[in-house]
Amino acid sequence: MNILIGISGGIAAYKVAGLVRMFVKDGHEVKTILTENAKQFITPVTLETLSRNRCYSKLFSNVRDIEHVSLAEWADAMVIAPATANTISKICNGACDDLLSNVVLALDKPCYIFPSMNTNMYTHPSVQENIAKLRQWGYMVYEPSEGELACGTSGKGRLPDTKLIYEIVIGETERAKIESPFLNKNVIITAGSTRSYIDPVRYIVNRSSGTMGVELVRHAWLRGAKVTLVCNSEVIERFPWVNYYADMIILVETTEDVLKNVVEIFGESDIYISAAALCDFGNNPAPKKIKKSQNDLTIQLKPAVDVFSELSKHKRKQIMIGFALETDDMEDHAIAKLKEKGMDMVVANTVEAIGVDSSRVAILDKRGIRKYIQKSGKRIVAGQILNEIEQIMLENDETVKNIPIRREEKETSH
Ligand SMILES: Cc1cc2nc3c(=O)[nH]c(=O)nc-3n(C[C@H](O)[C@H](O)[C@H](O)COP(=O)(O)O)c2cc1C
């Protein structure tokens, strides 16, 4: 994809270097435009080095190429980050006194605008009215995040995390191209680990990071689903961008929390994907902190509630997908799990996949179909898992049979 990044004169301009790097690393072509004031905050040399392309700035530097038009034509999408109050106002009023504002007006591709400024500037009626107008015209203008600002105050006005900007731009562009039976389906996805407390301060946990779960959330969103993510707070801290893809996030701590919360929304759901590595063993936690002693400590654990089997009892229309993480006889154990728990499909993987970004999986479904996915990034594996779920949906549901499925959507693995 050809991505044009416009940078205006806000303090957050320096952060855009990281964004340029992310796009380039994932194989996108990047060109940058700096306003004259932005040069106070980041240099063309930095941007040219990272983008491996020219950094543009002057309106009249290369008139033979009519750059404000040729750049607009070259771009598949444009990002303006940070967008200053001044640049927003110029776009809104059609003022074209520099290269950036001219390109924006000449552009007929998606344009993603990320305002960033002092909170009082951001909440000023003039800025708010301009933003509302831009949104009406079809520009995608995103809320700044809250927190400490460079001016020493705290509030709304920070440039969102560059990884989130990256996810928004790539996600929105891919989404526009995909047609899928997932459209408007309610999907519940669990991700990460749960805790099993042994006393008020200690717990047993596993190494699951939640990577597969959040990648499944992203893919389901790309295909138009409404996704509820059920996970612990560390998953969100690790992958804050997943907020953008999930319609609702339910934070849980224990395996019992997962059951209690999912059972309430399960009836309205169409698809349940259990990607979380739930603690299988529980304990009645000691009411007080267990004291250190010279003697060995024995902790008695009992099986935790089996969330999947419990939900299976409520199954009506839902397609239910489980995961099996095995150290040996992966497929045999996974098939046994599929039958025992009433799964429509099980994704089997080995312990090598836990806590890392890539995995090799076998997808086994109740019709006896087996599919093997070679070791790949979890973003790619998640897409393939959803492709298989789409097959089940097509077989189950007459109403979605006519929707073509796009198989070769472009995968990125950042
Ligand atoms: C140190 C400093 C930091 C600034 N940071 C911001 C900012 O974060 N957001 C903003 O809208 N304006 C900020 N400004 C004001 C803009 O630089 C100013 O409005 C300028 O006209 C923007 O020009 P441009 O939109 O053409 O880049 C800052 C000014 C200074 C001196």
The ligand as an SDF file (V2000), in Angstrom:
LIG
                    3D

 31 33  0  0  0  0  0  0  0  0999 V2000
    6.6580   24.2230   21.2870 C   0  0  0  0  0  0  0  0  0  0  0  0
    5.3790   24.2580   20.5210 C   0  0  0  0  0  0  0  0  0  0  0  0
    4.5540   23.1240   20.5320 C   0  0  0  0  0  0  0  0  0  0  0  0
    3.3640   23.1530   19.8070 C   0  0  0  0  0  0  0  0  0  0  0  0
    2.5700   22.0330   19.8340 N   0  0  0  0  0  0  0  0  0  0  0  0
    1.3890   22.0490   19.2060 C   0  0  0  0  0  0  0  0  0  0  0  0
    0.5530   20.8920   19.2210 C   0  0  0  0  0  0  0  0  0  0  0  0
    0.8910   19.8710   19.8140 O   0  0  0  0  0  0  0  0  0  0  0  0
   -0.6160   20.9740   18.5590 N   0  0  0  0  0  0  0  0  0  0  0  0
   -1.0370   22.0820   17.8980 C   0  0  0  0  0  0  0  0  0  0  0  0
   -2.1320   22.0910   17.3490 O   0  0  0  0  0  0  0  0  0  0  0  0
   -0.2420   23.1660   17.8480 N   0  0  0  0  0  0  0  0  0  0  0  0
    0.9510   23.1820   18.4760 C   0  0  0  0  0  0  0  0  0  0  0  0
    1.7670   24.3010   18.4170 N   0  0  0  0  0  0  0  0  0  0  0  0
    1.3180   25.4390   17.6380 C   0  0  0  0  0  0  0  0  0  0  0  0
    1.5990   25.2180   16.1580 C   0  0  0  0  0  0  0  0  0  0  0  0
    2.9610   24.9670   15.9230 O   0  0  0  0  0  0  0  0  0  0  0  0
    1.1290   26.4150   15.3680 C   0  0  0  0  0  0  0  0  0  0  0  0
   -0.2800   26.5550   15.4670 O   0  0  0  0  0  0  0  0  0  0  0  0
    1.5230   26.3560   13.9140 C   0  0  0  0  0  0  0  0  0  0  0  0
    0.9530   27.4450   13.2340 O   0  0  0  0  0  0  0  0  0  0  0  0
    1.0650   25.0610   13.2530 C   0  0  0  0  0  0  0  0  0  0  0  0
    1.4270   25.0940   11.8840 O   0  0  0  0  0  0  0  0  0  0  0  0
    1.1250   23.8980   10.8770 P   0  0  0  0  0  0  0  0  0  0  0  0
   -0.2590   23.4500   11.1590 O   0  0  0  0  0  0  0  0  0  0  0  0
    1.2670   24.5180    9.5510 O   0  0  0  0  0  0  0  0  0  0  0  0
    2.1600   22.8810   11.1240 O   0  0  0  0  0  0  0  0  0  0  0  0
    2.9600   24.2980   19.1010 C   0  0  0  0  0  0  0  0  0  0  0  0
    3.7950   25.4250   19.1140 C   0  0  0  0  0  0  0  0  0  0  0  0
    4.9710   25.4090   19.8190 C   0  0  0  0  0  0  0  0  0  0  0  0
    5.8220   26.6470   19.8260 C   0  0  0  0  0  0  0  0  0  0  0  0
  1  2  1  0
  2  3  1  0
  2 30  2  0
  3  4  2  0
  4  5  1  0
  4 28  1  0
  5  6  2  0
  6  7  1  0
  6 13  1  0
  7  8  2  0
  7  9  1  0
  9 10  1  0
 10 11  2  0
 10 12  1  0
 12 13  2  0
 13 14  1  0
 14 15  1  0
 14 28  1  0
 15 16  1  0
 16 17  1  0
 16 18  1  0
 18 19  1  0
 18 20  1  0
 20 21  1  0
 20 22  1  0
 22 23  1  0
 23 24  1  0
 24 25  2  0
 24 26  1  0
 24 27  1  0
 28 29  2  0
 29 30  1  0
 30 31  1  0
M  END
$$$$
